[in-house]
Amino acid sequence: MKTIDISGVIGWDVTPWEIREQLLAAKGEDVTFIISGPGGFIAPGLEIFNMIRNYAGATTAHISGYAMSMASYIPLAADRRVAEDNSVFMIHNAGGGIAGDHNDILKYGNYLKGLSGIIAKQYIKSTGKSLKEITAWMDAETFFFGDEMVKAGFVDEIIETEGDKNQDTALASARAMFEDASARMSAEPDQCREDMTRAAALLEYKLPQDTNKLKVNQQQEEQHMSLKEFLADNPGAKAEFDAAISVAKAEGKDVGTAEMSATIKKVGPYLSSKEYPPIIMQTALNVLNGEDAMATLIGAVAGADAAKEAADSAAALLVKEKETNGQHMDPETNDGMIGSQEELDAAVAQHRKGV
């Protein structure tokens, strides 16, 4: 078993490159991520989330101290989530600082609104709570302490500790840490703008200044085969497609309208899980059924493409750098591995001393 520390501000103290390198070294072994942080930048947080979610081995998120803002999103990628009984978990809407005229600020606000929606969807998926509950918590900047995290659905288990369990003290400390990190991040408007640009690229957000609607990349559309050809080559997808159309007809939707036809054409190429993870096919079906917006599908597809491209590029770069420096990854190396629960507990205890 291997432990990976995710402590501090995401993007400053913790970077995707460091996490990727440690996951490559883990070679599919079970990994426990010891998490404590006030939040951080969105783009690196999304990258780290995708790395954990796509990791081959079993993953556990162990919250030790704080999991706030972007640091509350990352644990949701793990197979199992635990938290110490004096830990604090906080969720809120995506935020950041930017300098510019009203057009820049309005466009930035649209990006933040869209990203908050993406984050909220993962909170909903992980907790089983309703959209109304999650968005209310995010709007209010809600803090959870101890057992509240389990009741809300964010963690699976609370671990008893010998530390101070005073809720008021823990929440005051958490809020002070979060506000300090937020102030330091907002004081870097250029980095905030760059972070938003990277996050938008990951999710293929192409928001024009005068609307919240997302536009499909025209070049991407031109590369897709026709719906008829696709369905002819994919019987399974055709069955799903026909079922979705039947539902639409039963609900009185006019599948022959130009709007419905356009939607069918756009989602058709994604009604297969051969090139994309199953969630893409499900999202495409949700769009046909009116349960998800086209923007959600576009963002999911772009995110999957970006994650794969980033992982491939990073792996190649890591190999090249190792070779350039004359280093070689020894497949027998076991550095950082933890072989027992006792060793894991010791590692967690050591981490808490530095929090």
C-alpha positions in Angstrom: 0.0 0.0 0.0 1.3 3.5 -0.9 0.4 6.8 0.6 0.4 10.1 -1.4 0.2 13.4 0.4 -2.1 16.1 -0.9 -1.5 18.9 1.5 -1.7 22.6 1.0 -3.0 24.8 -1.8 -3.8 22.9 -5.0 -1.7 24.2 -7.8 0.9 25.7 -5.5 1.8 23.2 -2.8 0.4 20.2 -4.7 0.7 19.9 -8.5 -0.7 17.4 -11.0 2.9 16.6 -12.2 3.9 15.5 -8.7 0.8 13.4 -8.2 1.1 11.8 -11.7 4.8 10.9 -11.0 3.8 9.2 -7.7 1.0 7.3 -9.3 3.3 6.0 -12.0 5.7 4.9 -9.3 2.8 3.1 -7.5 2.4 0.8 -10.5 -1.2 -0.1 -9.8 -0.7 -0.8 -6.1 -3.5 0.3 -3.7 -3.0 4.0 -2.8 -4.3 6.1 0.2 -4.3 9.8 -0.4 -3.9 11.8 2.8 -5.7 15.1 2.1 -5.6 18.3 4.0 -5.9 21.7 2.3 -7.9 24.9 2.1 -8.6 24.6 -1.6 -6.7 25.8 -4.7 -6.9 26.4 -8.4 -9.6 24.6 -10.5 -7.6 23.3 -13.4 -4.9 21.4 -11.5 -7.7 20.1 -9.2 -9.6 18.7 -12.2 -6.4 17.1 -13.5 -5.7 15.4 -10.1 -9.3 14.3 -9.7 -9.1 12.6 -13.2 -5.8 10.9 -12.3 -7.2 9.4 -9.1 -10.5 8.4 -10.8 -8.7 6.7 -13.7 -6.0 5.0 -11.5 -5.9 1.2 -12.0 -5.5 0.3 -8.3 -7.9 0.7 -5.4 -7.9 4.2 -3.9 -8.8 5.7 -0.5 -9.1 9.3 0.4 -8.2 9.9 4.0 -9.1 13.5 5.1 -6.8 14.6 7.9 -7.5 18.2 8.9 -9.3 20.0 6.2 -10.9 19.3 2.8 -12.2 22.6 1.6 -13.1 24.2 -1.8 -11.2 22.3 -4.5 -9.7 20.0 -1.9 -13.2 18.8 -1.2 -13.7 17.8 -4.8 -10.6 15.7 -5.2 -11.5 13.1 -2.5 -14.7 12.2 -4.5 -12.5 10.5 -7.1 -11.4 7.8 -4.7 -13.1 4.4 -4.3 -13.5 4.9 -0.5 -13.5 8.1 1.6 -12.7 8.4 5.3 -12.2 11.4 7.6 -10.8 11.9 11.0 -13.4 13.0 13.6 -12.0 16.5 14.0 -11.7 17.2 10.3 -13.6 19.9 8.4 -15.1 19.6 4.9 -16.4 22.7 3.0 -18.1 23.2 -0.3 -18.9 26.4 -2.2 -19.2 27.8 -5.7 -16.2 28.1 -7.9 -14.5 31.5 -7.3 -11.4 33.5 -8.2 -10.1 36.9 -8.9 -9.8 38.7 -12.2 -9.0 42.2 -13.4 -10.6 43.7 -16.6 -13.6 45.6 -17.9 -17.3 44.5 -17.5 -17.1 42.2 -20.5 -14.1 40.3 -19.0 -15.8 40.0 -15.7 -19.1 38.9 -17.2 -17.4 36.2 -19.3 -15.4 35.1 -16.2 -18.6 34.9 -14.3 -20.1 32.6 -16.9 -17.1 30.3 -16.7 -17.4 30.2 -12.9 -21.1 29.4 -13.1 -20.5 26.6 -15.6 -17.7 25.1 -13.5 -19.8 25.3 -10.4 -22.4 23.2 -12.3 -19.8 20.6 -13.2 -18.6 20.4 -9.6 -22.1 20.3 -8.2 -22.9 17.3 -10.5 -20.1 15.3 -8.9 -21.2 16.2 -5.4 -24.7 15.0 -6.3 -23.3 11.8 -7.8 -21.2 11.1 -4.7 -23.7 11.9 -2.0 -27.0 11.0 -3.6 -28.4 14.4 -2.5 -30.6 16.5 -4.8 -29.5 19.4 -7.0 -31.5 21.7 -4.8 -29.6 20.6 -1.6 -26.2 20.7 -3.1 -26.6 24.1 -4.8 -28.0 25.5 -1.5 -24.9 24.3 0.3 -22.6 25.7 -2.3 -24.3 29.0 -2.4 -24.1 29.3 1.4 -20.4 28.2 1.6 -21.2 25.3 3.9 -18.8 23.7 6.5 -19.2 20.1 7.7 -17.6 18.7 10.9 -17.1 15.1 12.0 -20.2 13.0 11.6 -21.9 15.7 9.5 -19.7 14.6 6.6 -21.1 11.1 6.8 -24.7 12.3 7.1 -24.2 14.6 4.1 -22.7 11.7 2.1 -19.3 13.1 1.4 -17.4 10.4 3.3 -18.1 6.8 4.1 -16.6 6.6 7.6 -15.3 8.7 10.5 -12.1 7.6 12.2 -11.8 8.2 15.9 -8.7 10.2 17.0 -7.3 11.6 20.3 -7.1 15.1 19.0 -9.2 18.2 20.0 -12.8 17.7 18.9 -14.1 21.1 19.7 -16.3 22.0 16.7 -16.2 25.8 17.2 -12.5 25.8 17.3 -12.1 23.6 14.3 -14.5 25.6 12.2 -12.9 28.9 13.2 -9.5 27.6 12.2 -10.8 26.2 9.0 -12.5 29.5 8.0 -9.3 31.5 8.8 -7.2 29.1 6.7 -9.6 29.2 3.8 -9.9 33.0 3.8 -6.1 33.4 3.9 -5.6 31.0 1.0 -8.4 32.8 -1.0 -6.9 36.2 -0.4 -3.5 35.0 -1.5 -4.9 33.4 -4.7 -7.1 36.5 -5.5 -4.0 38.6 -5.3 -2.7 36.8 -8.4 -5.2 37.8 -11.0 -3.0 36.7 -13.9 -2.7 33.2 -12.4 -6.5 33.2 -11.8 -7.1 34.1 -15.4 -4.6 31.4 -16.6 -6.3 28.8 -14.3 -9.7 29.6 -15.7 -8.4 29.4 -19.3 -6.9 25.9 -18.6 -10.1 24.8 -16.8 -12.2 26.0 -19.7 -9.9 24.1 -22.1 -10.3 20.9 -20.1 -14.1 21.2 -20.3 -14.3 22.7 -23.8 -16.1 25.7 -22.4 -16.5 28.2 -25.3 -18.9 30.7 -23.9 -19.6 33.8 -26.0 -19.9 37.0 -24.0 -23.6 37.5 -24.6 -25.0 34.0 -23.7 -24.5 31.1 -21.4 -25.0 28.5 -24.1 -22.1 26.4 -25.3 -21.3 26.0 -29.0 -20.2 22.7 -30.5 -16.8 22.8 -32.1 -17.5 22.9 -35.8 -14.3 21.0 -36.8 -15.2 18.3 -34.3 -18.7 18.0 -35.9 -17.2 17.7 -39.4 -15.0 14.8 -38.2 -18.0 12.7 -37.0 -19.5 10.0 -39.2 -23.1 10.4 -40.0 -25.6 9.1 -37.5 -27.0 6.6 -40.0 -23.5 5.1 -40.6 -22.7 5.1 -36.9 -25.9 3.2 -35.9 -25.5 0.7 -38.7 -22.0 -0.2 -37.4 -23.1 -0.2 -33.7 -26.1 -2.4 -33.0 -25.9 -1.9 -29.3 -25.9 1.9 -29.6 -28.8 1.7 -32.1 -30.9 -0.2 -29.5 -30.1 2.5 -26.9 -30.9 5.2 -29.5 -34.2 3.7 -30.5 -35.2 3.4 -26.8 -34.4 7.0 -26.2 -36.5 8.1 -29.2 -39.4 6.0 -28.0 -39.2 7.7 -24.6 -39.2 11.1 -26.4 -42.2 10.2 -28.5 -44.1 8.9 -25.4 -43.5 12.2 -23.7 -44.9 14.1 -26.7 -41.7 15.4 -28.1 -41.6 16.0 -31.8 -38.6 14.0 -32.9 -39.0 15.3 -36.4 -38.4 18.9 -35.6 -35.3 20.7 -36.7 -34.2 21.1 -33.1 -34.6 17.5 -32.2 -33.0 16.3 -35.4 -30.0 18.6 -34.7 -29.7 17.1 -31.2 -29.9 13.6 -32.5 -27.1 14.3 -35.0 -24.9 15.8 -32.3 -25.3 13.0 -29.7 -25.2 10.1 -32.2 -21.5 9.7 -32.3 -21.3 9.4 -28.5 -23.8 6.6 -28.2 -21.0 4.1 -27.9 -18.5 3.3 -25.1 -15.8 2.0 -27.4 -13.7 5.2 -27.5 -15.1 6.9 -24.4 -15.9 5.9 -20.9 -19.5 4.6 -20.3 -20.4 7.9 -18.7 -20.2 9.6 -22.1 -22.7 7.3 -23.6 -25.0 7.7 -20.6 -24.7 11.5 -20.8 -25.6 11.4 -24.6 -28.7 9.4 -23.7 -29.6 11.9 -21.0 -29.4 14.7 -23.5 -31.8 12.9 -25.8 -34.1 12.4 -22.9 -33.9 16.0 -21.8 -32.2 15.2 -18.5 -28.9 16.9 -19.4 -28.0 19.9 -21.4 -25.8 19.6 -24.6 -23.2 21.7 -22.7 -22.8 18.9 -20.2 -22.1 16.3 -22.9 -19.6 18.7 -24.7 -17.8 19.4 -21.5 -17.7 15.7 -20.5 -16.3 14.7 -23.9 -13.7 17.5 -24.0 -12.7 16.6 -20.4 -12.2 12.9 -21.3 -10.2 13.9 -24.4 -8.0 16.4 -22.5 -7.4 14.0 -19.6 -6.2 11.2 -22.0 -4.0 13.6 -24.0 -2.5 15.1 -20.8 -1.8 11.7 -19.3 -0.2 10.4 -22.5 1.9 13.6 -22.9 3.0 13.6 -19.3 4.0 9.9 -19.4 6.1 10.5 -22.5 7.7 13.6 -21.0 8.5 11.7 -17.8 10.2 8.9 -19.6 12.1 11.4 -21.7 13.2 13.4 -18.7 14.3 10.2 -16.8 16.4 9.2 -19.9 17.9 12.6 -20.3 19.0 12.7 -16.6 20.3 9.1 -16.9 17.7 7.8 -14.5 15.7 4.6 -14.9 12.6 3.5 -13.1 13.4 0.3 -11.4 10.3 -2.0 -11.5 11.4 -3.6 -8.3 11.6 -0.3 -6.4 9.3 -0.2 -3.4 10.1 3.3 -2.0 7.2 4.8 -0.1 5.2 1.6 0.0 3.3 0.8 3.2 2.9 -2.8 3.9 0.5 -2.9 6.9 -2.3 -0.9 8.6 0.1 -0.1 11.4 2.5 1.6 9.0 -0.4 3.5 7.4 -1.5 4.7 10.9 2.1 5.8 11.6 2.3 7.7 8.3 -1.0 9.5 9.0 0.1 10.4 12.5 3.4 11.8 11.1 1.4 13.8 8.6 -0.8 15.3 11.4 2.2 16.6 13.2 3.0 18.8 10.2 -0.5 20.0 9.6 
